[in-house]
Amino acid sequence: MSKMSNGKYRQQLAVRVGKGDSPAMRKIFRSAMTDEEARFLLDLPTPTQELAAKYGMDQPAIEDKLLGLARRGLVIPSGGGLRFPEDLVVLHNGIMSATPQWPWNRSGPRNSFRERIS
């Protein structure tokens, strides 16, 4: 895959969620994913075998990539397979509940519900 620095694929995702003209959405997407990850997200939902063939990767590598994107709140399950959440509330909630290791979640682990009520 070639390196894309202009954010072409992130822009396409922004258009898909109805925020193609939003500087805020471009900034959020720039923080949440690389442009190559956005390219990958645009192809979802697609069977892992087809993704592996398209991206020149083996199926376990595709599954690892999908798992990583899911852990970051960038893919959700649907009837047709994993996909990018086009509803902004679902996307927001997915990103904000993502594991704390990602750059937009630098404040560290949040207290779990159980810790908050103890």
N, C-alpha and C positions, 0 to 999 in steps of 0.2 A: 504494500500500500504506500502511496506517495504521501509526503508530508504536505498538509494544507495549512497555510498560515492565515488565509483570509477569512476563515470561518464560513465558507460557502455552505457546508452541510448543517452547521448550527443555525444558520439563517433559514435554511429550508425547514428545520424543525420549528423554529419560531413562527414561520408562516403557517405551518401545520396546526399550531395551537392558537392561531389567530392573533399573534403578537409580532408579526414580521417587522413592523415599524417601531417597535419598542426598544429604546436604548437599554432600559432596565432588563428586559428579557435577554438581550444580547449579552449583557454583563453576567447575568445569572448562568446562562448556558456556557459562557466562556469559563466561568469558575467551576461548573459542574462536570464538564466533559471536554475532551479534545475534539477537534474537528473530525478526526478519523473515527472516534467513538460515535459521533453524531451520524456519520455516514453509515455505520453499522446499524444504529438505531432506526434509521430510515428504512432499512431492509426488513424490519420486523413487522409482523410475525412471518417467519420463514423457517422451515424445518432445518435442524442443525446440519444435516447432510448437505443441503443446498448451500448453506452459509459457508461450510467448510470448503466446498468446491469453489465458490465465488472468491473467497479470501485466501485461498491457498493454505489453509490450516487443516489440522486433523480435527476430528469430531471432539475429542476431549479438550482440546484448546478452545474450541468454540464454546463448549459447555462451561469451561472456566471463565471465559470472557463474559458470558451471560450471567453467571453467578456473581462475578464482580460488579457488573452493572446493576444487578438486582440488589446487592448489598448496599449500593449507593442510592437506591431508590429510583433508578433510571429505567427499570423495566418492571412490568407487572404481568401477572398471568391473565390470559383471556381465553375465550373459547377456541381461538385459532392458534394459541401458543403464546409465548412471551412477546410483549409489545411495549413500546414507549407510551407512557400515560399522557394522552392528549388533553385530559381534563387538568386544568392548572391547580385545582385544589388537591387532586390525587398526586400530582407531581410534587407540589409543595410538601405535602405530608410525607411522601416517600423520601424526599431529600432530607427533610428535617429530622426524620427518625432513623436516618442512616447511621452506620457505625461511626464513631467519633474520629476515626483516623483520617477522614477526608478533609481537605482544606477548608470547606465552608462550615465545618463543625469543630473548629479549633478549641472551643471552650472546654473540651474534654467530655468524658462520659457524663451523661445526665443521671441523676438519681433515678433508680427504677421506681415504679409505682409503689412497690412493697416498702422500699426504703423511705419514701415520702410519708407513708401512713404509719410508720412505726414510731 
